[in-house]
Amino acid sequence: MLISLEGLEGCGKSTQQKRILDYLERRGMAARGFVDPGRTPLGEAIREILLSPESSLGDLSELFLFAVARRQLIRECIRPALARGEVVVLDRYYDSTTAYQGFGRGIDMTLVEEIHREVVGPTRPELTLIFDVDPEVGLGRTRGKHKPNATNGQLDRIEASGLDFLRRVREGYLAIAAAEPERCVVIPVVGDEDEVFARVQPVLSRRLDK
């Protein structure tokens, strides 16, 4: 089973990924978590370029770099883990590209979807949790913390795109959820991490018990 976690900066995806992995393991399921982009040597190098405040990438360059890193992650990590029968929980996946580069940057959605077909192919999530947070709240939570090439309090390159950009991204995520309700579940980010996970756990239970 493949599960993807999506949402704006500061929505708590990484924290919830850990909670979900713990929950799956308590149920006796082998589970593995990955971050997109990341994990592979190529993915980590690309991640630094993408997030560095000093990188001056054009929109298409950004789109293609995400695609290269994702393809490598799929080949080296995701598909082998699924083949071993593990549940894979991803911190971001191709919906991020649709939301950020498609809705946020305004890149032609036909091109974005064509890249998904070539890069992702059939390796698609059975469940996607979209953690919905107000962009201003999320940005206030993160402010560049723990990001490559960003000092504490400094915005990384994506965050620095501004609130209007992040509002478009949020609209994109909500549009994805509306278009694919059988796959996507919107989780409101209200309260602390325990309260948020209390909304996540019933969704996981229903899908796992089918």
C-alpha positions as CSV (number, residue, x, y, z in Angstrom):
1,M,0.0,0.0,0.0
2,L,1.2,3.5,-0.9
3,I,0.1,6.5,1.2
4,S,1.1,10.0,0.4
5,L,1.0,13.1,2.8
6,E,0.5,16.5,1.3
7,G,0.1,20.1,2.4
8,L,1.7,23.5,2.8
9,E,4.8,24.3,4.7
10,G,4.1,24.2,8.4
11,C,1.1,21.8,8.1
12,G,2.9,19.1,10.2
13,K,3.3,16.4,7.5
14,S,6.6,15.2,8.8
15,T,5.3,14.8,12.4
16,Q,2.2,13.0,11.2
17,Q,4.4,10.7,9.0
18,K,6.2,9.5,12.1
19,R,2.9,9.0,13.9
20,I,1.4,7.1,11.0
21,L,4.5,4.8,10.7
22,D,4.3,4.1,14.5
23,Y,0.6,3.3,14.1
24,L,1.2,0.9,11.2
25,E,4.0,-0.9,13.1
26,R,1.8,-1.3,16.2
27,R,-0.7,-3.0,13.9
28,G,2.1,-5.4,12.9
29,M,2.6,-4.0,9.4
30,A,6.1,-3.4,7.9
31,A,6.2,0.3,7.0
32,R,8.7,2.6,5.4
33,G,8.8,6.4,5.1
34,F,10.4,8.5,2.5
35,V,10.6,12.2,1.7
36,D,10.1,13.5,-1.9
37,P,12.5,14.9,-3.0
38,G,15.2,13.2,-1.0
39,R,16.5,9.9,0.3
40,T,18.7,9.0,-2.8
41,P,22.0,10.8,-3.2
42,L,20.7,12.4,-6.4
43,G,17.5,13.4,-4.7
44,E,19.3,15.0,-1.7
45,A,21.5,17.0,-4.0
46,I,18.5,18.2,-6.0
47,R,16.6,19.0,-2.8
48,E,19.4,21.4,-1.7
49,I,19.3,23.2,-5.0
50,L,15.5,23.4,-5.0
51,L,15.2,24.8,-1.4
52,S,18.4,27.0,-1.3
53,P,17.5,30.7,-1.1
54,E,20.5,31.3,-3.3
55,S,19.2,29.2,-6.2
56,S,17.8,31.2,-9.1
57,L,15.7,28.6,-10.9
58,G,13.1,29.2,-13.6
59,D,9.7,27.6,-13.2
60,L,10.4,24.9,-15.8
61,S,13.8,24.1,-14.3
62,E,12.1,23.6,-11.0
63,L,9.5,21.4,-12.5
64,F,12.0,19.1,-14.2
65,L,14.3,18.9,-11.2
66,F,11.4,17.7,-9.0
67,A,10.6,15.1,-11.7
68,V,14.2,13.8,-11.9
69,A,14.4,13.4,-8.1
70,R,11.0,11.7,-7.9
71,R,11.9,9.2,-10.6
72,Q,15.1,8.2,-8.8
73,L,13.2,7.8,-5.5
74,I,10.6,5.6,-7.2
75,R,13.2,3.4,-8.8
76,E,15.6,3.1,-5.8
77,C,13.2,3.2,-2.9
78,I,9.4,3.2,-3.4
79,R,9.0,0.3,-5.9
80,P,11.5,-2.0,-4.1
81,A,9.7,-1.4,-0.7
82,L,6.3,-2.1,-2.2
83,A,7.6,-5.2,-3.9
84,R,8.7,-6.4,-0.4
85,G,5.1,-6.0,0.8
86,E,5.9,-2.9,2.9
87,V,3.5,0.0,3.4
88,V,5.2,3.1,2.0
89,V,4.3,6.5,3.6
90,L,5.5,9.5,1.5
91,D,6.1,13.0,2.8
92,R,5.1,14.7,-0.5
93,Y,4.6,13.1,-3.9
94,Y,3.4,14.1,-7.3
95,D,0.4,16.1,-6.0
96,S,2.9,18.6,-4.6
97,T,4.0,19.2,-8.2
98,T,0.5,19.7,-9.4
99,A,-0.3,22.1,-6.5
100,Y,3.0,24.0,-6.4
101,Q,4.2,24.1,-10.0
102,G,0.8,23.8,-11.7
103,F,-1.5,25.9,-9.6
104,G,1.2,27.9,-7.8
105,R,3.6,28.7,-10.6
106,G,0.9,28.5,-13.4
107,I,2.7,25.9,-15.5
108,D,0.5,24.3,-18.2
109,M,-1.3,21.5,-16.4
110,T,-1.2,19.4,-19.5
111,L,2.6,19.4,-19.3
112,V,2.5,18.6,-15.5
113,E,0.2,15.7,-16.1
114,E,2.3,14.3,-18.9
115,I,5.3,14.4,-16.7
116,H,3.4,12.5,-14.0
117,R,2.5,9.8,-16.5
118,E,6.1,9.3,-17.6
119,V,7.7,9.7,-14.2
120,V,5.2,8.1,-11.8
121,G,3.4,5.7,-14.1
122,P,1.3,3.2,-12.2
123,T,3.1,3.9,-8.8
124,R,0.3,6.0,-7.4
125,P,-1.1,6.3,-3.9
126,E,-4.1,4.4,-2.7
127,L,-4.6,7.0,0.0
128,T,-3.6,10.7,0.1
129,L,-4.0,12.8,3.2
130,I,-4.0,16.5,2.5
131,F,-3.2,18.5,5.7
132,D,-5.0,21.8,5.3
133,V,-3.6,24.8,7.0
134,D,-4.0,28.5,6.4
135,P,-0.9,29.6,4.5
136,E,-0.1,32.5,6.9
137,V,-0.3,30.1,9.9
138,G,1.8,27.5,8.2
139,L,4.4,30.0,7.1
140,G,4.6,31.4,10.6
141,R,5.2,27.9,12.0
142,T,8.1,27.0,9.7
143,R,10.0,30.2,8.7
144,G,12.9,28.2,7.2
145,K,13.6,26.0,10.2
146,H,15.6,22.8,9.5
147,K,15.9,23.5,5.8
148,P,19.1,23.1,3.7
149,N,20.9,26.4,3.2
150,A,18.4,28.4,5.3
151,T,19.4,29.7,8.7
152,N,16.9,29.6,11.5
153,G,14.1,32.2,10.7
154,Q,15.2,32.5,7.0
155,L,12.7,31.5,4.3
156,D,13.8,28.7,1.9
157,R,13.3,29.4,-1.8
158,I,9.8,27.9,-2.0
159,E,8.6,29.6,1.2
160,A,9.9,32.9,-0.1
161,S,7.5,32.8,-3.1
162,G,5.0,34.6,-0.9
163,L,1.6,34.3,0.5
164,D,-0.3,34.7,-2.7
165,F,1.7,31.8,-4.2
166,L,0.9,29.7,-1.2
167,R,-2.8,30.6,-1.3
168,R,-2.9,29.3,-4.9
169,V,-1.1,26.1,-3.8
170,R,-3.7,25.6,-1.1
171,E,-6.5,26.1,-3.7
172,G,-4.7,23.5,-5.8
173,Y,-4.7,20.9,-3.1
174,L,-8.4,21.4,-2.4
175,A,-9.1,21.1,-6.1
176,I,-7.2,17.8,-6.2
177,A,-9.1,16.5,-3.2
178,A,-12.4,17.5,-4.8
179,A,-11.5,15.8,-8.1
180,E,-10.4,12.5,-6.5
181,P,-12.5,12.0,-3.3
182,E,-11.9,8.2,-3.5
183,R,-8.2,8.7,-3.0
184,C,-7.8,12.1,-1.1
185,V,-8.9,13.0,2.4
186,V,-8.6,16.5,3.7
187,I,-7.4,16.7,7.3
188,P,-7.9,20.1,9.0
189,V,-4.8,21.2,10.8
190,V,-6.4,22.5,14.0
191,G,-5.1,21.9,17.5
192,D,-1.9,20.1,18.5
193,E,-0.4,17.0,16.8
194,D,-2.4,14.6,18.9
195,E,-5.7,16.3,17.9
196,V,-4.6,16.2,14.2
197,F,-3.6,12.5,14.5
198,A,-7.0,11.8,16.1
199,R,-8.5,12.8,12.7
200,V,-6.0,10.7,10.8
201,Q,-6.3,7.4,12.6
202,P,-10.0,6.7,11.7
203,V,-9.1,7.3,8.0
204,L,-6.2,4.8,8.2
205,S,-8.3,2.3,10.1
206,R,-11.1,2.4,7.5
207,R,-8.7,1.9,4.6
208,L,-6.6,-0.8,6.2
209,D,-9.6,-2.8,7.3
210,K,-11.2,-2.9,3.8
